[in-house]
Amino acid sequence: MLYEIGNLPQAVAEYYQVLERQPKLIDIWLKLGKILQIMGLEKEAIEVYEKALFLSENEGTQNHINGLIAVCQGESKNAISALNLAANLEPEKIVHWFALAQVHQRRENPLGVISALEQVLSINPNDVTALIYSYDALMSRGKISASREVLNRLIAVAEDDFRVRQRQIDWRCQMRLVSGKEGKKTKKMITAALGQTPHGAEAHKSLAYYHIFRRDWGQGVEVLAKFTGEHPHHPYGWYYYGRCLFEIGKYEKAGEIMQKAYLMYPDDCEIYRGLCELTKFYILYSYSKLTILDTGKLEILIPK
């Protein structure tokens, strides 16, 4: 639960308490390693994964863990090789294919993501998580028609799943279905999403953009300002807040807000991409200097 609401340091502390009592739970070591990895604590994550590796007697699991260690070391090719070995040894275990898809996702290789997920869907055609990742990969490639087909499958299989509902909402907002009868339907879906995940950044982001697309810019930004005030440890709350500020033209404030998300999780691809987009904007409009981090850890100088 702590992980879901973005309080990763406390989630780490809770998992360590579990492992003090039950040190042979490999799954918990792997979950702990994942959180440390998300937090950018690769060294600590590797140590945790190595403990899980020591406990494992299964060759497929060992290759899987070696793949996770390679990811932490920044060796994506080695990670793909190890995870492919795990998947070939145990092709029926979808956890290997999912991990492989995530590595391809980190490399921004949507074709690799789709290929790995096809293996999952060949085992379980209605796997909701695989369909969601496939939808996201297709959207990133601009395959609107194909992604819409996958979304329709998701709605048929798991309409009430909050991840599916979230993507329905995002789709409707992108299509500007925010006024009149269709707008009421979109707002109803957002209200349902907020009820399902009251502490989730995604649903609040959707509410913010709903207002922005209705030209209620101040109200949209206020949604995320309030959310970040209540959930200061959630990096995506700050990230979405920054993006909304960017959308309405408050560029300097957007940079200040996005840096909070970046400082929390500098290895997050989406957050880093958002900073790159903001920097590109400043380049295009000939700003002479943009300081992303006032801590001095990162300073981007842009010539006139």
BALOBA-1460 file (C-alpha; in Angstrom, 3 decimals):
// residues 304
<rec num="1" residu="m" x="0.000" y="0.000" z="0.000"/>
<rec num="2" residu="l" x="2.844" y="2.386" z="0.802"/>
<rec num="3" residu="y" x="4.387" y="1.590" z="-2.564"/>
<rec num="4" residu="e" x="1.121" y="2.329" z="-4.355"/>
<rec num="5" residu="i" x="0.760" y="5.780" z="-2.779"/>
<rec num="6" residu="g" x="4.358" y="6.675" z="-3.625"/>
<rec num="7" residu="n" x="5.847" y="6.482" z="-0.121"/>
<rec num="8" residu="l" x="8.755" y="4.321" z="-1.225"/>
<rec num="9" residu="p" x="11.155" y="4.941" z="1.706"/>
<rec num="10" residu="q" x="8.545" y="3.731" z="4.175"/>
<rec num="11" residu="a" x="7.680" y="0.774" z="1.926"/>
<rec num="12" residu="v" x="11.369" y="-0.199" z="1.973"/>
<rec num="13" residu="a" x="11.409" y="-0.023" z="5.777"/>
<rec num="14" residu="e" x="8.337" y="-2.271" z="6.005"/>
<rec num="15" residu="y" x="9.801" y="-4.869" z="3.641"/>
<rec num="16" residu="y" x="13.015" y="-4.956" z="5.659"/>
<rec num="17" residu="q" x="10.931" y="-5.707" z="8.746"/>
<rec num="18" residu="v" x="9.348" y="-8.647" z="6.923"/>
<rec num="19" residu="l" x="12.761" y="-9.975" z="5.901"/>
<rec num="20" residu="e" x="14.114" y="-9.704" z="9.433"/>
<rec num="21" residu="r" x="11.459" y="-12.244" z="10.396"/>
<rec num="22" residu="q" x="11.393" y="-14.314" z="7.202"/>
<rec num="23" residu="p" x="14.775" y="-13.891" z="5.444"/>
<rec num="24" residu="k" x="14.206" y="-16.707" z="2.931"/>
<rec num="25" residu="l" x="11.256" y="-15.105" z="1.114"/>
<rec num="26" residu="i" x="12.720" y="-14.631" z="-2.372"/>
<rec num="27" residu="d" x="9.666" y="-12.751" z="-3.668"/>
<rec num="28" residu="i" x="10.030" y="-10.135" z="-0.940"/>
<rec num="29" residu="w" x="13.728" y="-9.674" z="-1.712"/>
<rec num="30" residu="l" x="12.763" y="-9.109" z="-5.350"/>
<rec num="31" residu="k" x="10.032" y="-6.605" z="-4.453"/>
<rec num="32" residu="l" x="12.452" y="-4.755" z="-2.204"/>
<rec num="33" residu="g" x="15.066" y="-4.712" z="-4.966"/>
<rec num="34" residu="k" x="12.536" y="-3.282" z="-7.413"/>
<rec num="35" residu="i" x="11.688" y="-0.378" z="-5.106"/>
<rec num="36" residu="l" x="15.345" y="0.404" z="-4.441"/>
<rec num="37" residu="q" x="15.931" y="0.312" z="-8.179"/>
<rec num="38" residu="i" x="13.065" y="2.765" z="-8.786"/>
<rec num="39" residu="m" x="14.564" y="5.040" z="-6.148"/>
<rec num="40" residu="g" x="17.841" y="5.086" z="-8.074"/>
<rec num="41" residu="l" x="19.666" y="3.144" z="-5.344"/>
<rec num="42" residu="e" x="21.253" y="0.681" z="-7.755"/>
<rec num="43" residu="k" x="24.065" y="-0.396" z="-5.426"/>
<rec num="44" residu="e" x="21.609" y="-1.288" z="-2.663"/>
<rec num="45" residu="a" x="19.288" y="-2.956" z="-5.184"/>
<rec num="46" residu="i" x="22.135" y="-5.140" z="-6.479"/>
<rec num="47" residu="e" x="22.964" y="-6.242" z="-2.924"/>
<rec num="48" residu="v" x="19.331" y="-7.202" z="-2.376"/>
<rec num="49" residu="y" x="19.105" y="-9.058" z="-5.696"/>
<rec num="50" residu="e" x="22.324" y="-10.937" z="-4.881"/>
<rec num="51" residu="k" x="20.746" y="-12.143" z="-1.642"/>
<rec num="52" residu="a" x="17.760" y="-13.406" z="-3.624"/>
<rec num="53" residu="l" x="20.153" y="-15.058" z="-6.089"/>
<rec num="54" residu="f" x="21.914" y="-16.857" z="-3.236"/>
<rec num="55" residu="l" x="18.579" y="-18.226" z="-1.997"/>
<rec num="56" residu="s" x="17.392" y="-19.447" z="-5.399"/>
<rec num="57" residu="e" x="17.965" y="-22.999" z="-6.615"/>
<rec num="58" residu="n" x="15.994" y="-22.603" z="-9.842"/>
<rec num="59" residu="e" x="17.998" y="-21.908" z="-13.015"/>
<rec num="60" residu="g" x="15.261" y="-19.843" z="-14.607"/>
<rec num="61" residu="t" x="14.911" y="-17.673" z="-11.519"/>
<rec num="62" residu="q" x="18.687" y="-17.294" z="-11.313"/>
<rec num="63" residu="n" x="18.853" y="-16.013" z="-14.883"/>
<rec num="64" residu="h" x="15.923" y="-13.704" z="-14.160"/>
<rec num="65" residu="i" x="17.723" y="-12.201" z="-11.151"/>
<rec num="66" residu="n" x="20.951" y="-11.876" z="-13.134"/>
<rec num="67" residu="g" x="18.931" y="-9.890" z="-15.654"/>
<rec num="68" residu="l" x="17.681" y="-7.550" z="-12.929"/>
<rec num="69" residu="i" x="21.236" y="-7.075" z="-11.657"/>
<rec num="70" residu="a" x="22.403" y="-6.247" z="-15.196"/>
<rec num="71" residu="v" x="19.670" y="-3.599" z="-15.446"/>
<rec num="72" residu="c" x="20.961" y="-1.980" z="-12.249"/>
<rec num="73" residu="q" x="24.468" y="-2.011" z="-13.719"/>
<rec num="74" residu="g" x="23.252" y="-0.262" z="-16.856"/>
<rec num="75" residu="e" x="24.035" y="-3.291" z="-19.021"/>
<rec num="76" residu="s" x="20.773" y="-3.623" z="-20.919"/>
<rec num="77" residu="k" x="22.161" y="-6.058" z="-23.516"/>
<rec num="78" residu="n" x="23.288" y="-8.428" z="-20.774"/>
<rec num="79" residu="a" x="19.910" y="-7.989" z="-19.088"/>
<rec num="80" residu="i" x="18.087" y="-8.955" z="-22.277"/>
<rec num="81" residu="s" x="20.340" y="-11.992" z="-22.745"/>
<rec num="82" residu="a" x="19.797" y="-13.212" z="-19.186"/>
<rec num="83" residu="l" x="16.036" y="-12.676" z="-19.299"/>
<rec num="84" residu="n" x="15.808" y="-14.387" z="-22.677"/>
<rec num="85" residu="l" x="17.581" y="-17.394" z="-21.119"/>
<rec num="86" residu="a" x="15.091" y="-17.388" z="-18.251"/>
<rec num="87" residu="a" x="12.159" y="-17.131" z="-20.666"/>
<rec num="88" residu="n" x="13.468" y="-19.914" z="-22.900"/>
<rec num="89" residu="l" x="14.020" y="-22.186" z="-19.894"/>
<rec num="90" residu="e" x="10.540" y="-21.478" z="-18.540"/>
<rec num="91" residu="p" x="8.457" y="-20.076" z="-21.392"/>
<rec num="92" residu="e" x="5.259" y="-20.714" z="-19.461"/>
<rec num="93" residu="k" x="6.272" y="-18.274" z="-16.689"/>
<rec num="94" residu="i" x="5.031" y="-14.903" z="-17.790"/>
<rec num="95" residu="v" x="7.101" y="-13.087" z="-15.139"/>
<rec num="96" residu="h" x="10.178" y="-13.556" z="-17.347"/>
<rec num="97" residu="w" x="8.448" y="-12.097" z="-20.398"/>
<rec num="98" residu="f" x="7.185" y="-9.150" z="-18.376"/>
<rec num="99" residu="a" x="10.677" y="-8.386" z="-17.091"/>
<rec num="100" residu="l" x="11.998" y="-8.595" z="-20.641"/>
<rec num="101" residu="a" x="9.282" y="-6.206" z="-21.815"/>
<rec num="102" residu="q" x="10.250" y="-3.739" z="-19.081"/>
<rec num="103" residu="v" x="13.889" y="-3.737" z="-20.199"/>
<rec num="104" residu="h" x="12.803" y="-2.999" z="-23.761"/>
<rec num="105" residu="q" x="10.554" y="-0.276" z="-22.392"/>
<rec num="106" residu="r" x="13.514" y="1.320" z="-20.603"/>
<rec num="107" residu="r" x="15.415" y="1.234" z="-23.893"/>
<rec num="108" residu="e" x="12.427" y="2.905" z="-25.563"/>
<rec num="109" residu="n" x="12.016" y="-0.040" z="-27.898"/>
<rec num="110" residu="p" x="8.244" y="-0.475" z="-28.318"/>
<rec num="111" residu="l" x="8.703" y="-3.270" z="-30.859"/>
<rec num="112" residu="g" x="10.666" y="-5.266" z="-28.264"/>
<rec num="113" residu="v" x="7.941" y="-4.588" z="-25.706"/>
<rec num="114" residu="i" x="5.218" y="-5.785" z="-28.063"/>
<rec num="115" residu="s" x="7.209" y="-8.892" z="-29.051"/>
<rec num="116" residu="a" x="7.732" y="-9.938" z="-25.408"/>
<rec num="117" residu="l" x="4.094" y="-9.311" z="-24.534"/>
<rec num="118" residu="e" x="2.895" y="-11.377" z="-27.479"/>
<rec num="119" residu="q" x="4.399" y="-14.352" z="-25.641"/>
<rec num="120" residu="v" x="2.391" y="-13.485" z="-22.542"/>
<rec num="121" residu="l" x="-0.803" y="-13.092" z="-24.550"/>
<rec num="122" residu="s" x="-0.189" y="-16.413" z="-26.301"/>
<rec num="123" residu="i" x="-0.345" y="-18.003" z="-22.830"/>
<rec num="124" residu="n" x="-3.208" y="-15.871" z="-21.544"/>
<rec num="125" residu="p" x="-4.983" y="-13.782" z="-24.217"/>
<rec num="126" residu="n" x="-6.866" y="-11.877" z="-21.528"/>
<rec num="127" residu="d" x="-3.896" y="-10.906" z="-19.369"/>
<rec num="128" residu="v" x="-4.854" y="-7.378" z="-18.392"/>
<rec num="129" residu="t" x="-1.333" y="-6.170" z="-17.578"/>
<rec num="130" residu="a" x="0.049" y="-7.448" z="-20.897"/>
<rec num="131" residu="l" x="-2.782" y="-5.789" z="-22.800"/>
<rec num="132" residu="i" x="-2.156" y="-2.518" z="-20.948"/>
<rec num="133" residu="y" x="1.561" y="-2.553" z="-21.766"/>
<rec num="134" residu="s" x="0.744" y="-3.428" z="-25.380"/>
<rec num="135" residu="y" x="-1.692" y="-0.534" z="-25.560"/>
<rec num="136" residu="d" x="0.923" y="1.875" z="-24.183"/>
<rec num="137" residu="a" x="3.580" y="0.609" z="-26.607"/>
<rec num="138" residu="l" x="1.234" y="0.985" z="-29.582"/>
<rec num="139" residu="m" x="0.274" y="4.503" z="-28.478"/>
<rec num="140" residu="s" x="3.955" y="5.449" z="-28.214"/>
<rec num="141" residu="r" x="4.382" y="4.382" z="-31.849"/>
<rec num="142" residu="g" x="1.354" y="6.393" z="-32.936"/>
<rec num="143" residu="k" x="-0.622" y="3.278" z="-33.858"/>
<rec num="144" residu="i" x="-3.958" y="4.847" z="-32.964"/>
<rec num="145" residu="s" x="-6.217" y="2.321" z="-34.668"/>
<rec num="146" residu="a" x="-4.380" y="-0.734" z="-33.266"/>
<rec num="147" residu="s" x="-4.184" y="0.793" z="-29.787"/>
<rec num="148" residu="r" x="-7.913" y="1.526" z="-29.855"/>
<rec num="149" residu="e" x="-8.574" y="-2.140" z="-30.656"/>
<rec num="150" residu="v" x="-6.488" y="-3.202" z="-27.645"/>
<rec num="151" residu="l" x="-8.287" y="-0.681" z="-25.447"/>
<rec num="152" residu="n" x="-11.633" y="-2.109" z="-26.555"/>
<rec num="153" residu="r" x="-10.375" y="-5.589" z="-25.576"/>
<rec num="154" residu="l" x="-9.350" y="-4.235" z="-22.188"/>
<rec num="155" residu="i" x="-12.758" y="-2.674" z="-21.638"/>
<rec num="156" residu="a" x="-14.418" y="-5.978" z="-22.521"/>
<rec num="157" residu="v" x="-12.148" y="-7.961" z="-20.189"/>
<rec num="158" residu="a" x="-11.677" y="-5.621" z="-17.219"/>
<rec num="159" residu="e" x="-13.718" y="-2.444" z="-17.522"/>
<rec num="160" residu="d" x="-13.579" y="-1.772" z="-13.768"/>
<rec num="161" residu="d" x="-9.805" y="-2.186" z="-13.458"/>
<rec num="162" residu="f" x="-8.510" y="1.245" z="-12.453"/>
<rec num="163" residu="r" x="-5.638" y="1.018" z="-14.972"/>
<rec num="164" residu="v" x="-8.099" y="0.349" z="-17.785"/>
<rec num="165" residu="r" x="-10.404" y="3.100" z="-16.594"/>
<rec num="166" residu="q" x="-7.431" y="5.467" z="-16.434"/>
<rec num="167" residu="r" x="-6.563" y="4.805" z="-20.071"/>
<rec num="168" residu="q" x="-10.185" y="5.248" z="-21.097"/>
<rec num="169" residu="i" x="-10.175" y="8.627" z="-19.382"/>
<rec num="170" residu="d" x="-6.880" y="9.654" z="-20.975"/>
<rec num="171" residu="w" x="-8.213" y="8.658" z="-24.377"/>
<rec num="172" residu="r" x="-11.400" y="10.660" z="-23.900"/>
<rec num="173" residu="c" x="-9.459" y="13.720" z="-22.732"/>
<rec num="174" residu="q" x="-7.130" y="13.469" z="-25.735"/>
<rec num="175" residu="m" x="-10.193" y="13.345" z="-27.965"/>
<rec num="176" residu="r" x="-11.464" y="16.480" z="-26.118"/>
<rec num="177" residu="l" x="-14.616" y="14.732" z="-24.900"/>
<rec num="178" residu="v" x="-14.876" y="17.163" z="-21.986"/>
<rec num="179" residu="s" x="-18.069" y="19.093" z="-22.623"/>
<rec num="180" residu="g" x="-21.752" y="18.415" z="-23.105"/>
<rec num="181" residu="k" x="-23.100" y="14.896" z="-22.735"/>
<rec num="182" residu="e" x="-19.742" y="13.263" z="-23.482"/>
<rec num="183" residu="g" x="-18.040" y="15.585" z="-21.008"/>
<rec num="184" residu="k" x="-20.397" y="14.461" z="-18.251"/>
<rec num="185" residu="k" x="-19.535" y="10.855" z="-19.072"/>
<rec num="186" residu="t" x="-15.812" y="11.634" z="-18.862"/>
<rec num="187" residu="k" x="-16.253" y="13.436" z="-15.536"/>
<rec num="188" residu="k" x="-18.237" y="10.493" z="-14.157"/>
<rec num="189" residu="m" x="-15.396" y="8.139" z="-15.088"/>
<rec num="190" residu="i" x="-12.854" y="10.437" z="-13.420"/>
<rec num="191" residu="t" x="-14.955" y="10.528" z="-10.244"/>
<rec num="192" residu="a" x="-15.046" y="6.716" z="-10.249"/>
<rec num="193" residu="a" x="-11.256" y="6.578" z="-10.725"/>
<rec num="194" residu="l" x="-10.726" y="8.966" z="-7.825"/>
<rec num="195" residu="g" x="-12.923" y="6.739" z="-5.711"/>
<rec num="196" residu="q" x="-10.839" y="3.693" z="-6.627"/>
<rec num="197" residu="t" x="-7.434" y="5.349" z="-6.157"/>
<rec num="198" residu="p" x="-7.901" y="8.425" z="-3.943"/>
<rec num="199" residu="h" x="-4.155" y="8.622" z="-3.306"/>
<rec num="200" residu="g" x="-3.087" y="7.969" z="-6.900"/>
<rec num="201" residu="a" x="-1.431" y="10.658" z="-9.022"/>
<rec num="202" residu="e" x="-2.897" y="9.371" z="-12.307"/>
<rec num="203" residu="a" x="-6.546" y="10.023" z="-11.433"/>
<rec num="204" residu="h" x="-5.734" y="13.510" z="-10.150"/>
<rec num="205" residu="k" x="-3.773" y="14.190" z="-13.331"/>
<rec num="206" residu="s" x="-6.842" y="13.248" z="-15.362"/>
<rec num="207" residu="l" x="-9.043" y="15.585" z="-13.328"/>
<rec num="208" residu="a" x="-6.519" y="18.385" z="-13.822"/>
<rec num="209" residu="y" x="-6.418" y="17.906" z="-17.594"/>
<rec num="210" residu="y" x="-10.197" y="17.620" z="-17.729"/>
<rec num="211" residu="h" x="-10.387" y="21.159" z="-16.335"/>
<rec num="212" residu="i" x="-7.538" y="22.408" z="-18.540"/>
<rec num="213" residu="f" x="-9.168" y="21.100" z="-21.710"/>
<rec num="214" residu="r" x="-12.316" y="22.891" z="-20.605"/>
<rec num="215" residu="r" x="-10.154" y="26.054" z="-20.355"/>
<rec num="216" residu="d" x="-10.449" y="26.096" z="-16.566"/>
<rec num="217" residu="w" x="-6.652" y="26.376" z="-16.294"/>
<rec num="218" residu="g" x="-6.503" y="27.652" z="-12.738"/>
<rec num="219" residu="q" x="-8.778" y="24.926" z="-11.444"/>
<rec num="220" residu="g" x="-6.783" y="22.263" z="-13.277"/>
<rec num="221" residu="v" x="-3.469" y="23.367" z="-11.787"/>
<rec num="222" residu="e" x="-5.020" y="23.664" z="-8.324"/>
<rec num="223" residu="v" x="-5.968" y="19.961" z="-8.404"/>
<rec num="224" residu="l" x="-2.298" y="18.940" z="-8.609"/>
<rec num="225" residu="a" x="-1.084" y="21.690" z="-6.292"/>
<rec num="226" residu="k" x="-3.385" y="20.264" z="-3.627"/>
<rec num="227" residu="f" x="-2.347" y="16.678" z="-4.405"/>
<rec num="228" residu="t" x="1.367" y="17.403" z="-4.069"/>
<rec num="229" residu="g" x="0.697" y="19.229" z="-0.813"/>
<rec num="230" residu="e" x="-1.012" y="16.129" z="0.563"/>
<rec num="231" residu="h" x="1.439" y="13.635" z="-1.038"/>
<rec num="232" residu="p" x="4.851" y="15.341" z="-1.100"/>
<rec num="233" residu="h" x="6.720" y="12.050" z="-1.550"/>
<rec num="234" residu="h" x="4.930" y="11.046" z="-4.750"/>
<rec num="235" residu="p" x="7.269" y="11.919" z="-7.664"/>
<rec num="236" residu="y" x="4.589" y="11.649" z="-10.329"/>
<rec num="237" residu="g" x="2.425" y="14.115" z="-8.462"/>
<rec num="238" residu="w" x="5.189" y="16.703" z="-8.924"/>
<rec num="239" residu="y" x="5.828" y="15.554" z="-12.482"/>
<rec num="240" residu="y" x="2.192" y="15.954" z="-13.549"/>
<rec num="241" residu="y" x="1.992" y="19.267" z="-11.703"/>
<rec num="242" residu="g" x="5.001" y="20.492" z="-13.670"/>
<rec num="243" residu="r" x="3.582" y="19.307" z="-16.969"/>
<rec num="244" residu="c" x="0.305" y="21.103" z="-16.327"/>
<rec num="245" residu="l" x="2.155" y="24.322" z="-15.551"/>
<rec num="246" residu="f" x="4.098" y="23.868" z="-18.776"/>
<rec num="247" residu="e" x="0.862" y="23.349" z="-20.730"/>
<rec num="248" residu="i" x="-0.576" y="26.645" z="-19.536"/>
<rec num="249" residu="g" x="2.608" y="28.612" z="-20.214"/>
<rec num="250" residu="k" x="4.145" y="28.896" z="-16.737"/>
<rec num="251" residu="y" x="7.496" y="27.588" z="-17.894"/>
<rec num="252" residu="e" x="9.833" y="28.736" z="-15.131"/>
<rec num="253" residu="k" x="7.494" y="27.429" z="-12.441"/>
<rec num="254" residu="a" x="7.167" y="24.171" z="-14.399"/>
<rec num="255" residu="g" x="10.952" y="23.740" z="-14.308"/>
<rec num="256" residu="e" x="11.046" y="24.321" z="-10.553"/>
<rec num="257" residu="i" x="8.301" y="21.767" z="-9.958"/>
<rec num="258" residu="m" x="9.686" y="19.126" z="-12.316"/>
<rec num="259" residu="q" x="13.055" y="19.280" z="-10.615"/>
<rec num="260" residu="k" x="11.402" y="18.015" z="-7.418"/>
<rec num="261" residu="a" x="10.308" y="14.864" z="-9.256"/>
<rec num="262" residu="y" x="13.716" y="14.516" z="-10.885"/>
<rec num="263" residu="l" x="15.561" y="14.832" z="-7.577"/>
<rec num="264" residu="m" x="13.410" y="12.057" z="-6.118"/>
<rec num="265" residu="y" x="13.885" y="9.651" z="-9.039"/>
<rec num="266" residu="p" x="16.545" y="10.797" z="-11.526"/>
<rec num="267" residu="d" x="16.496" y="7.433" z="-13.351"/>
<rec num="268" residu="d" x="12.801" y="7.534" z="-14.200"/>
<rec num="269" residu="c" x="12.550" y="7.676" z="-18.008"/>
<rec num="270" residu="e" x="9.243" y="9.567" z="-18.121"/>
<rec num="271" residu="i" x="10.364" y="12.243" z="-15.672"/>
<rec num="272" residu="y" x="13.675" y="12.672" z="-17.497"/>
<rec num="273" residu="r" x="11.860" y="12.901" z="-20.826"/>
<rec num="274" residu="g" x="9.637" y="15.641" z="-19.402"/>
<rec num="275" residu="l" x="12.708" y="17.639" z="-18.417"/>
<rec num="276" residu="c" x="14.155" y="17.142" z="-21.898"/>
<rec num="277" residu="e" x="10.962" y="18.471" z="-23.478"/>
<rec num="278" residu="l" x="11.048" y="21.507" z="-21.218"/>
<rec num="279" residu="t" x="14.709" y="22.097" z="-22.077"/>
<rec num="280" residu="k" x="13.962" y="21.756" z="-25.800"/>
<rec num="281" residu="f" x="11.315" y="24.418" z="-25.481"/>
<rec num="282" residu="y" x="13.811" y="26.801" z="-23.936"/>
<rec num="283" residu="i" x="16.269" y="26.063" z="-26.738"/>
<rec num="284" residu="l" x="13.672" y="26.758" z="-29.418"/>
<rec num="285" residu="y" x="12.755" y="30.046" z="-27.837"/>
<rec num="286" residu="s" x="16.400" y="31.107" z="-27.383"/>
<rec num="287" residu="y" x="16.651" y="31.363" z="-23.648"/>
<rec num="288" residu="s" x="20.226" y="32.088" z="-22.694"/>
<rec num="289" residu="k" x="20.417" y="29.930" z="-19.593"/>
<rec num="290" residu="l" x="18.238" y="27.329" z="-17.846"/>
<rec num="291" residu="t" x="19.183" y="25.979" z="-14.468"/>
<rec num="292" residu="i" x="17.202" y="22.793" z="-13.902"/>
<rec num="293" residu="l" x="18.520" y="22.096" z="-10.424"/>
<rec num="294" residu="d" x="19.381" y="24.835" z="-7.988"/>
<rec num="295" residu="t" x="21.384" y="22.284" z="-5.966"/>
<rec num="296" residu="g" x="24.174" y="22.482" z="-8.529"/>
<rec num="297" residu="k" x="23.915" y="18.770" z="-9.369"/>
<rec num="298" residu="l" x="22.639" y="19.498" z="-12.863"/>
<rec num="299" residu="e" x="22.893" y="22.713" z="-14.802"/>
<rec num="300" residu="i" x="21.993" y="22.975" z="-18.443"/>
<rec num="301" residu="l" x="23.603" y="25.913" z="-20.233"/>
<rec num="302" residu="i" x="22.057" y="26.898" z="-23.514"/>
<rec num="303" residu="p" x="23.832" y="29.324" z="-25.839"/>
<rec num="304" residu="k" x="21.843" y="32.228" z="-27.299"/>
